[in-house]
Amino acid sequence: MSDLRNRVSLIGHVGADPEVKSFDSKGKLAKFSIATNETYQNAKGEKVTETQWHNVVAWNGLAGVIEKHVKKGSFLIVEGKIVNRAYSAKEGEKRYITEIIANSMNFLGAKPE
């Protein structure tokens, strides 16, 4: 059981063009959201689709690839780990966020123009 790790794979569509920041030390950060869908039939036999949104963060080399090639609507598989963190808002209120720290990404289907 020592092999258990925090690992997640998401397949979905990118919700908006990624936000990319560059740092003085040549580091790079890319952030974007990805939507995953689950479809099922409810008790009335109606088809229901539920969409979940996930915040994805990528660093350095992967962030550079995302900056060049990922656009709103891109159909991707993203692999990484789930991270929960807390921060203080401008008003001093403590907030929590769950993010996927990506370590790999691949296109499924054609890249958007």
Rosetta blueprint (number, residue, H / E / L):
1 M L
2 S L
3 D L
4 L L
5 R L
6 N L
7 R L
8 V E
9 S E
10 L E
11 I E
12 G E
13 H E
14 V E
15 G L
16 A L
17 D L
18 P L
19 E E
20 V E
21 K E
22 S E
23 F L
24 D L
25 S L
26 K L
27 G L
28 K E
29 L E
30 A E
31 K E
32 F E
33 S E
34 I E
35 A E
36 T E
37 N E
38 E E
39 T E
40 Y E
41 Q E
42 N L
43 A L
44 K L
45 G L
46 E L
47 K E
48 V E
49 T E
50 E E
51 T E
52 Q E
53 W E
54 H E
55 N E
56 V E
57 V E
58 A E
59 W E
60 N H
61 G H
62 L H
63 A H
64 G H
65 V H
66 I H
67 E H
68 K H
69 H H
70 V L
71 K L
72 K L
73 G L
74 S L
75 F E
76 L E
77 I E
78 V E
79 E E
80 G E
81 K E
82 I E
83 V E
84 N E
85 R E
86 A E
87 Y E
88 S E
89 A L
90 K L
91 E L
92 G L
93 E L
94 K E
95 R E
96 Y E
97 I E
98 T E
99 E E
100 I E
101 I E
102 A E
103 N E
104 S E
105 M E
106 N E
107 F E
108 L L
109 G L
110 A L
111 K L
112 P L
113 E L
